[in-house]
Amino acid sequence: MLAKVPKTLLTQANDSAKQLRRQLMRGAVVVFVTAGLPGKKRGTRSTARMFGAVVQAFDMNDQWCERCRAGASTL
């Protein structure tokens, strides 16, 4: 759906564009893949949840990236 929205509508700095971006977030699945301190991106994830997005974060040592590094065959 996002691919069908003209980029100019998504990048404008006005109230109607902001409302459109918030509507598009509702129900979207957003994956954050981060490195470093796990708590650093918490505000961004909280904001995404506030707008109705389903958030999944991979940012701790016990996540899927560690299993990949260890040579696990399945994630």
C-alpha positions in Angstrom: 0.0 0.0 0.0 2.8 2.4 0.9 4.3 2.0 -2.6 1.1 3.4 -4.1 1.3 6.7 -2.2 3.2 9.4 -4.0 6.5 10.3 -2.2 5.6 14.0 -2.2 2.6 13.3 0.0 4.7 11.4 2.5 7.5 14.0 2.8 5.4 17.2 3.0 5.6 19.1 6.3 1.9 20.0 6.8 -0.9 18.7 9.0 -2.7 16.7 6.3 0.6 14.9 5.4 1.2 14.2 9.1 -2.3 12.7 9.4 -1.7 10.5 6.3 1.6 9.2 7.7 -0.1 8.4 11.0 -3.0 6.6 9.3 -0.5 4.5 7.3 1.3 3.5 10.5 -1.9 2.0 12.0 -1.7 -1.8 11.7 1.7 -1.7 10.0 4.4 -4.1 11.1 7.7 -2.3 11.9 10.9 -4.1 12.5 13.7 -2.3 14.3 17.2 -3.9 13.9 19.6 -2.0 16.1 23.0 -2.4 17.6 24.3 -0.9 20.8 22.4 -0.2 24.0 18.9 -1.8 23.9 17.2 1.2 25.6 18.5 3.8 23.2 15.7 3.3 20.7 12.9 2.8 23.2 11.3 6.2 22.5 11.1 5.5 18.8 9.5 2.1 19.3 7.0 3.6 21.8 6.0 6.3 19.4 5.5 3.7 16.6 3.2 1.7 19.0 1.3 4.8 20.0 0.4 5.3 16.3 -0.9 1.7 16.1 2.1 -0.1 14.6 3.0 -3.6 15.6 6.6 -3.3 16.7 9.3 -6.0 16.8 12.8 -5.1 17.9 15.9 -7.1 17.5 18.5 -5.4 19.7 19.8 -7.7 22.4 22.5 -10.3 22.4 20.0 -13.2 22.9 18.1 -12.4 19.7 18.3 -14.1 16.3 21.5 -12.4 15.3 23.4 -14.4 17.9 22.0 -17.6 16.7 23.1 -16.7 13.1 26.6 -15.9 14.3 26.8 -19.2 16.2 25.9 -21.1 13.0 22.4 -22.2 13.9 20.5 -23.6 10.9 17.1 -22.2 11.9 16.0 -18.9 13.2 
